[in-house]
Amino acid sequence: MEKEEINLLAPEVKKARLRGIYMGRFRQLWVVFVVGLCVLLLTYVGVGFGLSYLNGALHQVGLGVLSSDEESLGEVRQVNRLLQGSVMYANTHQPWMEQVLQVTQAAPAELTITHLALVPPTAGSGLKAPSLNIEGVSTSRVSIVEFQKILEQLAWVERVESPLKNLASGQRVVFSFKVFRIVEGGEL
């Protein structure tokens, strides 16, 4: 059963009372909305400060988070330039250990290698890679010519320069070769 209310108020007062009730409820809803918005904003600001603190800490140890696409693009370009430079360096400064080992193993028994030296290319020489200078002593010039042919047949050798003194005769012949390597990777 519904409860009937006896209202002895005048109609204007009745309307004012209803308006007051509605306005009170609206104010309550408005306060809840404003408080909720303030809580949301404070949470957002707190998270923002926390992330900036973590980003600063990461930058101190060198693991910083990039803040824009411009920065990341700049860092990618910098890494690409570094890689390009290292590839160029690797092409011009190729390791010689394997080649030196092949040279020493290819020497005939009558030869004694006394000196190996890498000579860097000079500006006026037109060379792109260093050359390997080989000096030694032999008991016969036949073994010197044989050693020169072996050197010329190595896959990495572009050419071998041999001075005329290598063809001298005698008990103990001093020889020298200049071995030029094929440059890998083309011209720089």
URTA-V455595 format. One record per residue. N is the residue number from 0. PSI is psi in radians with two decimals (none if undefined). NEAR is the number of other C-alpha atoms within 8 Angstrom. Layout:
BEGIN
n=N psi=PSI near=NEAR
n=N psi=PSI near=NEAR
END
This chain:
BEGIN
n=0 psi=2.39 near=2
n=1 psi=2.54 near=3
n=2 psi=2.16 near=4
n=3 psi=2.43 near=4
n=4 psi=2.33 near=4
n=5 psi=2.08 near=4
n=6 psi=2.01 near=4
n=7 psi=0.22 near=4
n=8 psi=2.71 near=6
n=9 psi=2.69 near=6
n=10 psi=-0.61 near=6
n=11 psi=-0.70 near=6
n=12 psi=-0.66 near=8
n=13 psi=-0.77 near=9
n=14 psi=-0.72 near=8
n=15 psi=-0.69 near=8
n=16 psi=-0.78 near=8
n=17 psi=-0.71 near=8
n=18 psi=-0.73 near=8
n=19 psi=-0.73 near=8
n=20 psi=-0.81 near=8
n=21 psi=-0.74 near=8
n=22 psi=-0.66 near=8
n=23 psi=-0.76 near=8
n=24 psi=-0.69 near=8
n=25 psi=-0.74 near=8
n=26 psi=-0.72 near=8
n=27 psi=-0.77 near=8
n=28 psi=-0.71 near=8
n=29 psi=-0.72 near=8
n=30 psi=-0.75 near=8
n=31 psi=-0.75 near=8
n=32 psi=-0.83 near=8
n=33 psi=-0.76 near=8
n=34 psi=-0.76 near=8
n=35 psi=-0.73 near=8
n=36 psi=-0.72 near=8
n=37 psi=-0.74 near=8
n=38 psi=-0.75 near=8
n=39 psi=-0.80 near=8
n=40 psi=-0.74 near=8
n=41 psi=-0.68 near=8
n=42 psi=-0.77 near=8
n=43 psi=-0.80 near=8
n=44 psi=-0.73 near=8
n=45 psi=-0.76 near=8
n=46 psi=-0.69 near=8
n=47 psi=-0.77 near=8
n=48 psi=-0.69 near=8
n=49 psi=-0.76 near=8
n=50 psi=-0.69 near=8
n=51 psi=-0.62 near=8
n=52 psi=-0.79 near=8
n=53 psi=-0.69 near=8
n=54 psi=-0.73 near=10
n=55 psi=-0.72 near=9
n=56 psi=-0.67 near=9
n=57 psi=-0.66 near=11
n=58 psi=-0.59 near=10
n=59 psi=-0.56 near=8
n=60 psi=0.12 near=7
n=61 psi=0.27 near=6
n=62 psi=0.60 near=7
n=63 psi=2.61 near=11
n=64 psi=2.33 near=7
n=65 psi=2.46 near=7
n=66 psi=-0.23 near=5
n=67 psi=2.90 near=6
n=68 psi=-0.58 near=7
n=69 psi=-0.79 near=6
n=70 psi=-0.75 near=9
n=71 psi=-0.67 near=9
n=72 psi=-0.71 near=8
n=73 psi=-0.71 near=8
n=74 psi=-0.64 near=8
n=75 psi=-0.74 near=8
n=76 psi=-0.70 near=8
n=77 psi=-0.75 near=8
n=78 psi=-0.69 near=8
n=79 psi=-0.73 near=8
n=80 psi=-0.69 near=8
n=81 psi=-0.77 near=8
n=82 psi=-0.71 near=8
n=83 psi=-0.72 near=8
n=84 psi=-0.68 near=8
n=85 psi=-0.58 near=8
n=86 psi=-0.75 near=8
n=87 psi=-0.72 near=9
n=88 psi=-0.75 near=8
n=89 psi=-0.60 near=8
n=90 psi=-0.64 near=10
n=91 psi=-0.40 near=9
n=92 psi=1.00 near=7
n=93 psi=2.51 near=6
n=94 psi=2.53 near=5
n=95 psi=-0.04 near=6
n=96 psi=-0.79 near=6
n=97 psi=-0.70 near=7
n=98 psi=-0.72 near=8
n=99 psi=-0.69 near=8
n=100 psi=-0.74 near=8
n=101 psi=-0.68 near=8
n=102 psi=-0.82 near=9
n=103 psi=-0.57 near=8
n=104 psi=-0.45 near=6
n=105 psi=-0.22 near=9
n=106 psi=2.29 near=10
n=107 psi=2.86 near=8
n=108 psi=-0.49 near=5
n=109 psi=-0.15 near=8
n=110 psi=2.55 near=12
n=111 psi=2.05 near=9
n=112 psi=2.13 near=11
n=113 psi=-0.34 near=8
n=114 psi=2.27 near=8
n=115 psi=2.31 near=9
n=116 psi=2.42 near=7
n=117 psi=2.19 near=8
n=118 psi=2.04 near=8
n=119 psi=2.66 near=7
n=120 psi=2.46 near=11
n=121 psi=2.90 near=7
n=122 psi=-0.69 near=5
n=123 psi=-0.11 near=4
n=124 psi=-0.42 near=6
n=125 psi=0.11 near=7
n=126 psi=2.59 near=7
n=127 psi=-0.29 near=8
n=128 psi=2.77 near=12
n=129 psi=2.75 near=11
n=130 psi=2.76 near=12
n=131 psi=2.05 near=11
n=132 psi=2.23 near=13
n=133 psi=2.26 near=13
n=134 psi=2.63 near=12
n=135 psi=-2.97 near=12
n=136 psi=2.50 near=12
n=137 psi=2.75 near=14
n=138 psi=-0.27 near=11
n=139 psi=2.60 near=12
n=140 psi=-0.31 near=12
n=141 psi=-0.74 near=6
n=142 psi=-0.51 near=12
n=143 psi=-0.79 near=13
n=144 psi=-0.68 near=8
n=145 psi=-0.74 near=9
n=146 psi=-0.69 near=11
n=147 psi=-0.74 near=11
n=148 psi=-0.69 near=8
n=149 psi=-0.76 near=9
n=150 psi=-0.74 near=12
n=151 psi=-0.42 near=10
n=152 psi=-0.16 near=7
n=153 psi=2.46 near=7
n=154 psi=-0.51 near=4
n=155 psi=-0.07 near=7
n=156 psi=2.22 near=13
n=157 psi=-0.87 near=9
n=158 psi=2.82 near=8
n=159 psi=2.20 near=12
n=160 psi=2.28 near=7
n=161 psi=2.09 near=9
n=162 psi=2.82 near=7
n=163 psi=-0.44 near=6
n=164 psi=-0.30 near=7
n=165 psi=-0.35 near=12
n=166 psi=0.13 near=7
n=167 psi=2.64 near=8
n=168 psi=2.78 near=7
n=169 psi=3.12 near=7
n=170 psi=-0.67 near=6
n=171 psi=1.81 near=8
n=172 psi=2.20 near=13
n=173 psi=2.33 near=10
n=174 psi=2.84 near=11
n=175 psi=2.55 near=11
n=176 psi=2.64 near=12
n=177 psi=2.00 near=11
n=178 psi=2.20 near=14
n=179 psi=2.30 near=12
n=180 psi=2.56 near=11
n=181 psi=2.26 near=8
n=182 psi=2.13 near=10
n=183 psi=2.56 near=5
n=184 psi=0.10 near=5
n=185 psi=-2.96 near=5
n=186 psi=2.61 near=5
n=187 psi=none near=3
END
